[in-house]
Amino acid sequence: MEDKYKSGKVLYGDDFNINQIQKWYDEETEAYADLGSKDAEEYTYGYHALNTLHGFSYLKGKNFENTLGIGAAWGHEFFPILDQLKNIYIIEPSDNLRSEKIGDIIPQYVKPTVSGKLEFGDNFFDLITCFGTLHHTPNVSYIINELHRVTKPGGYILLREPIISMGDWEKPRKGLTKNERGIPLQIFRKIFSDLKLEVVNEAPCFCMTPLFQRTWKKFSKKAIFSHKGYVWFDKWLSKIFTGNLHYHAIKKLERIAPQSVFYVLRKT
């Protein structure tokens, strides 16, 4: 793992050519198969409290004609704001992770392209959500540019992604795919600045959450971050320790920092 990546100054995969991108996705597909697929009947979506506090609470009183979910699978993430949505489009590679209806809305599913190009016209969507998907893609800058392109002026983009390396991706990592890695906070900020995206909310989150979860799971089957009280606690804990954030933490004390960030962005 090269120093330029460890420092968080350069994002691994962001400058890949189309052949390298194809190889990346081929490896990711195999890794997903090894990790096992999700079952709609058994799967429980645990991020509603987090998404509402850091994201949807900034959309109160707004209605959206066309909404896009990147990697949104069955569309569970939309449940808290269904009454604000009219049409839902979802980019999803798997044929198994699809819903016939989300509430009363029949979603339209689209397969992703290898390049990351979105097969939609300019200024089409009022709202885009992308939760935990970008860090599985190589050319992050290009994809965010595409999200910006298809968003209407005044429209919103909500992102939630890890902002740490997630370990050395040149070695096998338990529970992770071969290529996934977090996106450095400084790179997110530069991309948004270059695109002149208004940052409505930048919320670091998941500070030491894996540590708390290991204790919590002894008492509950529900993830600790599915509880509103914990999400509020984590909000302030993450703010306190954001200054200790290291993209590729080595020492234990360097790991006392938020692991993810939630963005509410507005296209001006």
C-alpha positions as CSV (number, residue, x, y, z in Angstrom):
1,M,0.0,0.0,0.0
2,E,1.7,3.2,-1.2
3,D,2.3,6.2,1.0
4,K,0.3,8.5,-1.3
5,Y,-2.8,6.3,-0.6
6,K,-2.1,5.9,3.2
7,S,-1.9,9.7,3.6
8,G,-5.4,10.1,2.0
9,K,-4.0,12.6,-0.5
10,V,-4.7,10.3,-3.4
11,L,-7.7,8.0,-3.8
12,Y,-6.8,4.5,-5.0
13,G,-8.7,3.7,-8.2
14,D,-9.9,7.2,-9.0
15,D,-7.6,7.5,-12.1
16,F,-8.2,4.0,-13.5
17,N,-8.8,3.5,-17.2
18,I,-11.7,1.5,-18.5
19,N,-9.8,-1.9,-18.5
20,Q,-8.7,-1.4,-14.9
21,I,-12.3,-0.4,-14.0
22,Q,-13.6,-3.6,-15.6
23,K,-11.1,-5.7,-13.7
24,W,-12.0,-4.0,-10.4
25,Y,-15.7,-4.9,-10.9
26,D,-14.9,-8.5,-11.9
27,E,-13.0,-8.9,-8.7
28,E,-15.8,-7.2,-6.7
29,T,-18.5,-9.5,-8.2
30,E,-16.5,-12.6,-7.1
31,A,-16.0,-11.2,-3.6
32,Y,-19.7,-10.4,-3.2
33,A,-20.5,-14.0,-4.1
34,D,-18.0,-15.3,-1.5
35,L,-19.5,-13.0,1.2
36,G,-23.0,-14.2,0.4
37,S,-26.1,-12.4,-0.9
38,K,-28.9,-10.8,1.1
39,D,-32.3,-12.4,1.5
40,A,-35.2,-9.9,1.3
41,E,-37.3,-11.9,3.8
42,E,-34.6,-12.0,6.5
43,Y,-32.9,-8.6,5.8
44,T,-33.6,-5.8,8.2
45,Y,-32.6,-2.3,7.2
46,G,-30.9,-0.6,10.2
47,Y,-30.0,2.9,9.0
48,H,-33.3,4.8,9.3
49,A,-32.3,6.6,12.4
50,L,-29.0,7.6,11.0
51,N,-30.4,8.7,7.6
52,T,-33.1,10.7,9.2
53,L,-30.9,12.6,11.6
54,H,-28.1,13.4,9.3
55,G,-30.0,13.6,6.0
56,F,-33.8,13.5,5.7
57,S,-34.3,16.0,8.5
58,Y,-32.9,18.6,6.1
59,L,-35.6,17.8,3.5
60,K,-38.7,18.5,5.6
61,G,-41.5,20.2,3.7
62,K,-40.0,19.4,0.3
63,N,-41.4,17.1,-2.4
64,F,-39.5,15.4,-5.1
65,E,-40.7,14.5,-8.6
66,N,-37.8,12.2,-9.6
67,T,-35.6,10.4,-7.1
68,L,-32.6,8.3,-7.8
69,G,-31.1,5.7,-5.4
70,I,-27.6,4.5,-6.2
71,G,-27.2,0.9,-5.2
72,A,-30.5,1.2,-3.2
73,A,-31.5,-2.4,-3.8
74,W,-35.1,-3.0,-2.4
75,G,-35.4,0.7,-1.7
76,H,-35.8,0.4,2.1
77,E,-33.9,3.7,2.6
78,F,-36.8,5.6,1.1
79,F,-39.4,4.5,3.6
80,P,-39.1,7.5,6.0
81,I,-39.8,10.0,3.1
82,L,-42.1,8.0,0.8
83,D,-44.8,10.6,1.2
84,Q,-42.5,13.2,-0.3
85,L,-41.6,11.1,-3.4
86,K,-43.4,10.6,-6.7
87,N,-41.1,8.6,-9.0
88,I,-38.2,6.3,-7.8
89,Y,-35.4,5.1,-10.0
90,I,-32.8,2.7,-8.7
91,I,-29.4,1.8,-10.1
92,E,-28.8,-1.8,-9.0
93,P,-26.5,-4.4,-10.5
94,S,-28.3,-7.4,-8.9
95,D,-31.5,-8.9,-10.2
96,N,-32.2,-10.4,-6.8
97,L,-32.2,-7.1,-4.9
98,R,-35.3,-5.6,-6.4
99,S,-38.8,-4.6,-5.2
100,E,-42.0,-4.7,-7.3
101,K,-43.3,-1.8,-5.2
102,I,-41.9,0.6,-2.6
103,G,-45.0,1.7,-0.7
104,D,-47.3,2.7,-3.5
105,I,-44.5,3.5,-5.9
106,I,-43.4,1.2,-8.7
107,P,-39.7,1.7,-8.9
108,Q,-37.8,1.7,-12.2
109,Y,-34.5,-0.3,-12.1
110,V,-31.5,0.4,-14.2
111,K,-28.3,-1.6,-14.5
112,P,-25.1,0.4,-13.9
113,T,-22.5,1.0,-16.6
114,V,-18.9,-0.1,-16.2
115,S,-17.7,3.5,-16.8
116,G,-20.0,4.9,-14.2
117,K,-21.9,7.0,-16.7
118,L,-25.6,7.6,-15.8
119,E,-28.0,6.9,-18.6
120,F,-30.2,9.9,-17.7
121,G,-30.4,13.5,-19.1
122,D,-29.0,16.5,-17.5
123,N,-30.9,18.1,-14.6
124,F,-33.4,15.2,-14.3
125,F,-33.5,14.4,-10.6
126,D,-34.6,16.5,-7.6
127,L,-33.1,14.0,-5.1
128,I,-30.3,11.4,-5.2
129,T,-29.3,9.1,-2.4
130,C,-26.0,7.1,-2.4
131,F,-25.5,5.3,0.8
132,G,-22.4,3.0,1.2
133,T,-22.0,2.5,-2.6
134,L,-19.3,4.9,-3.8
135,H,-16.5,3.2,-1.8
136,H,-17.1,0.1,-3.9
137,T,-16.4,2.0,-7.1
138,P,-13.0,3.0,-8.5
139,N,-13.6,6.3,-10.3
140,V,-15.3,8.2,-7.5
141,S,-14.6,11.7,-8.9
142,Y,-16.2,10.8,-12.2
143,I,-19.3,9.3,-10.6
144,I,-19.9,12.3,-8.4
145,N,-19.6,14.5,-11.5
146,E,-22.3,12.4,-13.0
147,L,-24.5,12.7,-9.9
148,H,-24.0,16.5,-10.2
149,R,-24.9,16.5,-13.9
150,V,-28.2,14.6,-13.6
151,T,-29.3,16.7,-10.5
152,K,-31.6,19.7,-11.1
153,P,-30.4,23.1,-9.9
154,G,-31.7,23.3,-6.3
155,G,-31.8,19.5,-6.1
156,Y,-30.2,17.5,-3.3
157,I,-27.6,14.7,-3.2
158,L,-27.3,12.7,0.0
159,L,-24.1,10.6,0.5
160,R,-23.0,8.3,3.3
161,E,-19.6,6.7,2.9
162,P,-16.6,5.5,5.0
163,I,-13.7,7.9,5.2
164,I,-11.0,5.5,6.4
165,S,-8.9,3.1,4.4
166,M,-10.7,0.1,6.0
167,G,-7.3,-1.6,6.2
168,D,-4.7,-2.6,3.7
169,W,-6.6,-3.6,0.5
170,E,-3.5,-5.3,-0.9
171,K,-4.2,-8.1,1.7
172,P,-7.3,-10.1,2.4
173,R,-9.6,-8.4,4.9
174,K,-12.3,-10.3,6.8
175,G,-15.8,-9.3,5.8
176,L,-14.7,-6.9,3.1
177,T,-14.5,-7.2,-0.7
178,K,-11.1,-7.1,-2.4
179,N,-11.1,-3.5,-3.5
180,E,-13.5,-1.5,-1.3
181,R,-11.9,1.4,0.6
182,G,-13.1,4.6,2.2
183,I,-12.9,8.0,0.6
184,P,-10.7,10.6,2.3
185,L,-12.6,13.5,3.7
186,Q,-10.2,16.0,2.0
187,I,-10.9,14.4,-1.4
188,F,-14.7,14.7,-0.8
189,R,-14.3,18.3,0.1
190,K,-12.2,19.1,-3.0
191,I,-14.6,17.4,-5.4
192,F,-17.6,19.3,-3.9
193,S,-15.6,22.6,-4.1
194,D,-14.7,22.1,-7.7
195,L,-18.3,21.3,-8.6
196,K,-19.5,24.3,-6.5
197,L,-21.9,22.0,-4.6
198,E,-23.3,23.6,-1.5
199,V,-22.6,21.5,1.6
200,V,-25.8,21.8,3.6
201,N,-24.6,19.3,6.2
202,E,-21.3,17.4,6.8
203,A,-21.8,15.0,9.6
204,P,-18.9,12.6,10.6
205,C,-20.3,9.5,12.2
206,F,-19.6,6.0,13.4
207,C,-17.0,6.9,16.0
208,M,-15.8,3.7,17.6
209,T,-19.2,2.1,16.7
210,P,-17.7,-1.3,16.0
211,L,-16.3,-1.4,19.5
212,F,-19.7,-0.4,21.0
213,Q,-21.5,-2.9,18.7
214,R,-19.3,-5.8,20.0
215,T,-20.7,-5.2,23.5
216,W,-24.2,-4.3,22.4
217,K,-24.8,-7.5,20.4
218,K,-24.6,-9.5,23.6
219,F,-27.9,-7.9,24.6
220,S,-29.7,-7.2,21.4
221,K,-30.0,-8.5,17.9
222,K,-30.6,-5.1,16.5
223,A,-27.6,-3.0,15.5
224,I,-26.7,-0.3,18.0
225,F,-26.8,2.4,15.3
226,S,-30.5,1.5,14.5
227,H,-31.4,3.2,17.8
228,K,-32.1,7.0,17.7
229,G,-30.5,7.6,21.1
230,Y,-27.2,6.0,20.0
231,V,-27.2,8.0,16.7
232,W,-27.5,11.3,18.7
233,F,-24.7,10.1,21.0
234,D,-22.5,9.2,18.1
235,K,-23.2,12.6,16.4
236,W,-21.5,14.5,19.2
237,L,-18.8,11.9,19.9
238,S,-17.8,12.0,16.2
239,K,-17.7,15.8,16.3
240,I,-15.4,15.7,19.3
241,F,-12.9,13.3,17.7
242,T,-13.0,14.4,14.0
243,G,-9.7,16.2,14.6
244,N,-8.1,12.8,15.3
245,L,-9.1,11.3,12.0
246,H,-6.4,9.4,10.2
247,Y,-7.2,7.9,6.8
248,H,-5.0,4.8,7.4
249,A,-4.7,4.5,11.2
250,I,-1.9,2.4,12.6
251,K,-1.9,3.1,16.3
252,K,-4.9,2.3,18.5
253,L,-5.3,6.0,19.6
254,E,-5.5,7.0,15.9
255,R,-8.6,4.8,15.6
256,I,-10.6,6.9,18.0
257,A,-12.2,8.9,15.3
258,P,-15.3,8.8,13.0
259,Q,-15.2,6.1,10.3
260,S,-17.8,7.6,8.0
261,V,-19.4,10.8,6.9
262,F,-22.9,11.8,5.9
263,Y,-23.4,14.6,3.4
264,V,-26.4,16.7,2.4
265,L,-25.4,18.5,-0.8
266,R,-27.4,21.0,-2.9
267,K,-26.7,21.8,-6.5
268,T,-26.6,25.6,-7.0
